Structures are given as C-alpha cells and as structure tokens.
Amino acid sequence: MKDRFREMDWLGTIIVAGAFTSGVMAISFGGVQYPWNSGRIIGLFVASGVLFILLGFQQVYTFMTTTSRRIFPVEFFSSRTMLILFACTSAGGTAIFVPIYIIPVFFQFTRGDSALDAGVRLLPYIALMIFAVVVNGGVLSKYGLYMPWYTVGGIFVLIGGALMSTIDIQTSVAQVYGYSILVGFGVGLFAQASFSVAQAINDPSMAPLAIGFITCAQVSGVTIALAIANSIFLNGSQDKIAALLPGAPREDIQNAITGSGSHLFETLPKDLQVKVLSAVVDSQSETYYLVVAAGALVLVLSLFMKREKLFIAAGAAA
C-alpha cells in the first residue's frame, strides 16, 4: 500500500478535483441558485480556470511528481492522432450520457412513469449501443482500419441527436425509441475504439499512459456534458415557466420543474398545465444540441485521421 501511495500524483489529483468541482458547481448553480453575474458564480468560474492553469504548469514541470507518476500524460499533446482521439472520446461520453440522463426524465414527465419504468425505457438505446461496441471490437481487431468507425458513428450521432432535439409532448414512444437507437448505435461504433487505437499507435511501454489519457477524456467529457445539460434543462424550464406564470414565486416554479406532481402544477388550469409541461419538455429537448455538437465534432475530426491500418489484439479491441 505504501508503494501504491507513493506512485500517486497527490498534488495533481487535488488540483484537478478542485478545478472540476468548482467548474461544475458554477455551471450547476448558475441561473438557478444564483444569477450568472453574481460574485459566487463568477468566483467559481475564475477558481476553476486558475486551477486548470496551475494543473498545466504542475504537470508540465512535474512539480511534486515525476514524469511517470503525473496524473495527466502531457507528452501526448504532440501527437495529432492522440488529440483527435481525446476529443472524440469526450464527445462520445457526451453522446452516451445526455440521453441516459434525459430520456427517463422525459418519460416521467410525459407518461407518468415511475423511476424504474423510466429506466427501462433506455433498453433499446443501451442494447443497440452495446451491440455496436461489440461489432466494433471484433471487426477493428481483425482489420485495424479505425477512421471509418468515427466517420460513420459521427453521422449517426449527428442525425439521431438532431431528431431527439425535435421531441415534444406529442412525440410518440416509438419515435423516441427510434431516434435514441440512432444515437446509441452511432456512439457505440467509436465510444470504446479510442482505447484500442491509442495503445496501438504508441509504444507498448506507453500503453498505461495512453489508457489514462483516453480515460481522462471520457470522464471529463461526461462530467462537463452532464453539468451543461442539467443547466440547460433547469434554466430553460425556469425561464419558460416564469414567462407563462409571471406572478408565480421562483421557488414554486423550481418545484414544478422537479415533477408534475408539485402543488403549483396541480392548481393550474388544464390548458396551462399543458403549456407548462410543454415548456419543460422543450427545455429537455434543447439539451440534445450537445449530442448534435458531439456528432458533428466526431464527424469533422474523423476526416483528419490517418487512413492507416493498425494491428490490434482482439483482447485490447474488445
């Protein structure tokens, strides 16, 4: 255990935790808990930015760490392919978890599903995504050509995300399933491929660092995307409901966003209930612009990838 503790980049870990925490808090609290121009929110953004800058210096100059122990392998910044893989992996995390977060919430609002039933609604999306991941692992390990997976996957995610952004309270269950399947299948084609490609294009001794680099991309992409998606949903819903109910207290509006069973929602006339619900669902749909952006980014970056074949062991590709 002592040897393992000595291998940790403790200063880097503390700085990166503080940077992400302050940044996510600023995005999550902004507009809902505090105004965007309040000192608290501005201070959190500034703190996050300063900490990320400090992290960069600490990692580059290996302060209180070593090249082999630092938390972020900055040597990969000189590799075009590794940077593209990093960006595509972050985009993939966005495309995976925004639907996982929003789809159950949509069904809870529009169909009155329980938490368990709403979670079951994800099965078509999850099943096609896993199927695509398995296909990618098998074919990529055999043929080694990785660029087309990102191109085709980006196209599917872009189309599926665009369709998901059109969802409203009138959208059928079948349509939601169909749109989500496009996103799930598309992101599955490249979501895990970067781990294999990153190992294949680097020296075997660099494999642990390559895995850590891509893992960092995946985790950071998911963390930032979910914070932004939640902010879009809450702020958009709050603004739209406030426009419909100009005299309603802010606290009651926020309670209405947490579920259609709130006191404010139940006391509204039926036609106004429909408008409030539409406002909430429209704000949910706007979060899929993140998925659209993720798909577009992967598609564009794939065009800059090398048209090369790599020898990828079957175990690594899976």
N, C-alpha and C positions, 0 to 999 in steps of 0.2 A: 504493500500500500504506500509506503514511503517513496519507493521508486516511482510509482504512478503519480503521486502528488508532485514530485519534482519535475515530471515531464509536462505538467500543465503550465500554460501561459496565464498565470493568475491575473496579472495586470491587464492584459488584453481582454480576458474574459469579463472582468469588472467594467472596463470601459465600454465594451460592445453591449453589455447588458444595460448599462445606463443610457447609452445612445439610443438603443431601440425602445427602451421603456419610456423615456421622455418624449421621443418622437411619436410613438403610438398613443400615449396619453394626450398629446396635443391634438392629434387627428381625431381621437375619440371624443374628447371633451369639447372641442371647438364647435361653436354654434348651438350646441345642445345644453351643455352645462354652463359654459361661459361664452361670451361673444368672441368672434375670431380676432378682434382687435384688442382684446383685454390683455393686461400685463401678464396674466398667468399663461395664456396660450402662447403669446409671443416669447415669453421666457422659456417655455418648454421647447419650442422650435429652436431657439438660439442655443439652449443647452445641448439639444440633440446634435445640431450642426457642429458645435465646438468639440463635442466628444468624438464625433466621427473624424474630425480633423486630427485630434490628438491620437486617435487609434491609428490613423495613417502614418503619422510620424513614429509612433511607438513600434509599429510593425516593420516599417522600412529600416529604422535604425536599431531594431532589436533591443530596445531598452528594457531591462529586467527580464529578458527572454533570450532565446537563441534562434538561429535560422530554422533549425529543425523542430523547435518547440512552439514557435509563434502560431497564434490561432488562425491567422489568415496568410496563406502562401502567396505573397505579393509577386513572386517570380513569374507567375502565370500571366501577369499583366503585359508581358512582352510577347505573348502568343495570341495572334488574331483568332485562331480557332477556339482557344480556351475562353476568350472573352465572349465570343459568339455563343458558345455552349452555356456560359454563365447566364447571359441574357435570356436565352431560350428556355433554360431551366426555370428561371424566375417567372417568366411568362407562363410556363406550363403549370407552375404552382398556383398562379392566379386563376388560370382557366379551370383548374380542378376544384379549388375550394370556394370560389364565389358561388357556383351553382349548388355545391353541397350546403352552403350556408343559406342561400336564398330560396331554393326550391321548397324545402319543408315549411318555411315561413309563409310562402305563397299559399300553400295548401291549407295551412292552419287558418289563414285569414279568409280565403275564398270558399273553402269546402268545410270548414269547421273541424278539421282533423285533429285528433289528439297528437301529442308529440311522437308516440310510437307509430301511428298510422302515417303521419307526415314523413317520418324517416323511411318507411317502407317505399314511399313514392320515389326514392332515389335509386331503387334497384335497377330499373332499365339503364339509367345513366352509368351506374357503377359496373354493371355486368358488361356493357359494351366497352367501357374503358379498360377493364381487366382483360377482356378478350383481345383488344388491340395491343396491350402491353405484352401479352404472351406471344402474339403473332410477330411483333417487332423483335422480341428477344430471339425467337427461333430463326427468323429469316436473316436478321442482321448478323448473327453469329455465323451463318453459312456463307453469305455473300459479301458482307463487310462494307457495302456502299451505304453510307448513312445520310447523305444530303437529301435524297428524295423523301425520306421519312418526315423531315422537318417541313419541307415544302407542302406535301400533301396534308400533313397534320395541321399546319397553319391555315390552309384553305378551309378545312372542315371546321376548325375552331372559329374562324372569322365568320363563316356563313351561319353556323349554329348560334354564336353569340349575337349576331345581328338579328336573327329570328327571335331569340329569347328576349331581346330588348323591346320587342313589339307586344309582349304579353300584357293583357289587361284582364279585368274581371270576367269578360265574356269568352276568353280563350278556353278551349276545351282541354280536358285532361290528356286526350290523345295528342293534341298539338304540343303540349308541354313535354310529354314523353318524347315525341319525335324530334323536337328542337334540341332537347337535352342530350339525346343519343348522338346527334351530330357533333356536339361539343365533346362528349365523353369519348367517342371513337377517335376523333381527331387528336385530342390531347394524349390519348393512350399510345398513339403512334410514335410520339417522341418524348414523353414525360420522363421515362427512365433510360432512354438511349444515351443521354449525355454521360452517365456514369461509366458505361462501357467504352464510349468513344474517347473520353478523357483519359482513361487508363491505356487505351491502345495507342494513342498518339504521343505518349510520354514514355520515358524510360521506366522499366519495371520498379526501380528504386523510388520513383516519384509517385507510384500508384496511391499510397495512403494520402499524400498531399493532394493529389488530383481528386480523390473521392471527397476529401474535406472541402475542397474548393467548390465542387458541384453541390455538395450538401448545404453549404453556406448559401448558395444561390437559391436553392429550393426553399429553405427555411425563411430566408429574408423576403423572398417573393410572396410566400403565403402570409407572413406576418403583416407586411405593408399593405397587401391587397385586401385582406380582411378588414383592416383598420379603415382603409379608404371606403370600401364597400359599405361598412356599417355607418360611416359618417354620411355618405350619400343618401342612404336609406333614411336615417333618422332626421337629418337636416331637411331633406326634400319633403318628407312626410309632414314635419312640423310646419314648414313654410306654407305648404299647400292647404293643410287643415286650418291654419291661422287665417288664411285668405277666405276660406269658407265660413269660419266662425270667428269673426273679428273681435267679438266680445268675450270669448272663452279664455279662462285663465291658462297660462302656459303650462302649469302643472297638469291640468286636466287634459290638455292636448297631448302631452307626453304620455299620459296614462292610456289615452286612446290608441296610441301607436303600439303599445305593448300587447294589445289584444282587443278584439272586437267586443269583448265582454265588459269593458270598462263602463263606469256609471255615465260618463258623458255620452258615449256611443249609444247606450240603451235609451237615453232620454230624448234622442234626436228623432225627428220625423223620418219616416221610411225613406223618402226620396233623398233626404240629406244624409242618411246613413249610407246610401249607395254612393253618394258623391265622396264622402269621407273615405269609404273603402276603396274607391277608385283612385283617390289621391295616394293612399298608402301603397297600392299595387303598382301604380305608375312609378313611384319612387323606387320600389323594388326592381322594376324593370330597368331603370336607369343604371343600376349597378352593373348590368351586363355590358355597358360600354367598356368596362375594364376588360372583359373577356374579348370583346371586339378588338381592342387595342393590343391585347396579348397575341391574338391570332395574326393580326397584321404585322406585328413585330417579328414573330417567328417566320412568317412567310418572307418578309423582306430580308431578314438576316440569313435565311437559308440560301438565298441567291449569292451570298458572298462566301459560302462554304466551299471548301475544296472538293472537287469531283474525284475523290480517291477511295480506294477500297482498302479496308483495314482487316488484319487478322484478329478476330475477336473470339476468345474462347467461349464456348457455349455457356459455361457457368457464369462468366462475367456478364455476358449479354442478358442473361435472364435475371 
